Amino acid sequence: MSLLIKHGTVINADQSYAADVLCEDGKIVALEPGISASGIDTVIDARNCLVMPGGIDPHTHMQLPFMGTVASEDFYSGTAAALAGGTTMIIDFVIPSPGERLLDAYHKWRQWAEKSCCDYSFHVAVTWWDESVHDDMGTLVRDWGVNSFKHFMAYKGAIMADDGVLTQSFPRALELGALPTVHAENGELVDYLQKLLQKKGILGPEGHPQSRPPKVEGEAAQRVIQIAGILGVPLYLVHNSAIESVDAIAAARRQGQRVFGECLTQHLLIDESVYYDKDWNRAAAHVMSPPFRPKAHQEALWDALSGGVLQTTATDHCCFCGEQKEMGRENFAKIPNGTAGVEDRMAVLWHHGVNMGRLTANEFVALTSTNAARIFNIYPRKGVIRVGADADLVVWDPALVRTIRAETQHQRVDFNVFEGMEITGAPAYTVSNGRIAYADGKILAAVGSGAYVNRPAFPAYIQAQVRQNGRHPLRSVPRSAGNGADGRL
């Protein structure tokens, strides 16, 4: 099948220009003005619209078993919502239970994800350590296209990776050419503060942000950056929400350390006042980790995006309906953590970023697609409009106005943290692998039409890190058998 997008303005991370885009067999085959529509199966008129690489959300949790329940969004509904928002690829997470083989968990998640209707890949979490974890990491990289491993510094007693696990896993990842990613919150402090608040009778959703203050995130970020620096390993910190973690990343990057940072669209716009809502259900609906922060942190995140300290935007999309949140009615620590966002990430970032002058259109493309493709080593297959790239595209109407509402969303959840927000700028069409997957408010992609994406090991920055480490090898000092200066006892 052939698809031609005519009369649009192509927006890449590095440049913008007028061109038609011709797609055949899932690839971009021509990119120039005035391509003839003769013999083309489908033509999209993109007049007054922008044509951008499809979004890549590097942090989602579809169908996640968590805190005694399972996320309400499965891999079909979640990827359909992604396409409705202009995102054409997700990177989800395989999270083994402690003691569960990484390979067993990976194949379980792969089976669940077969119904995806956009392309997908997986980070694999290291939640415990023994020789089987060491071996499975190698198999996942060599045979299954995994090039990133996730580590949770939070969730004590469940999936938390302590410093001992980090110091085993990080060098193994580097040896394999894979990137360690980290959820930075001090799990010991969170556990202590949760119990302290409970003793004081603070059991509602307001206990959630009080048990996870910004410094809990900042301490963990600083510590894991230091660990990675000592071990000579690049690092990717997920969902940064606080000034403290942003400052830690900025300081490390100034010193030449390879540290990448991600933030969530939700954290850019929502503050912690939501947890003090008198309506328990509304307050509980916002419970996610890290929690929403006081207002000053949001402006710091915007500055970090425009200033290059943070490189990617994501959603941590993990949906739990009101009935599931009710599990924590008597104890905030039992409220399933997670909010939706995959459908609204790009539109919300465009409206509050590009329309407000915080970002350029090219920076928007970098933050929603290109940088993730580069970091996770799928560029230029993904993240750019160029001949030979996958035909994953979004035709963006910068004048399209809509109001975000849970009742009209494609996300399978009964609440939207952006409820009532009017945005200007949204997808008119989303194209996945050369096929129109979303148009006129309707999902056109079929169940299972997405493909698993292998991500090669050893991106350029890891190759450079290995060379850099080789310049400073460990060394020993030859000494004689005696302990004196002349070798005598």
Order of alpha helices (4+ residues) and beta strands (2+ residues): beta-beta-beta-beta-beta-beta-beta-beta-beta-beta-alpha-beta-alpha-beta-alpha-beta-alpha-beta-alpha-alpha-alpha-beta-alpha-beta-alpha-alpha-alpha-beta-alpha-alpha-alpha-alpha-beta-beta-beta-beta-alpha
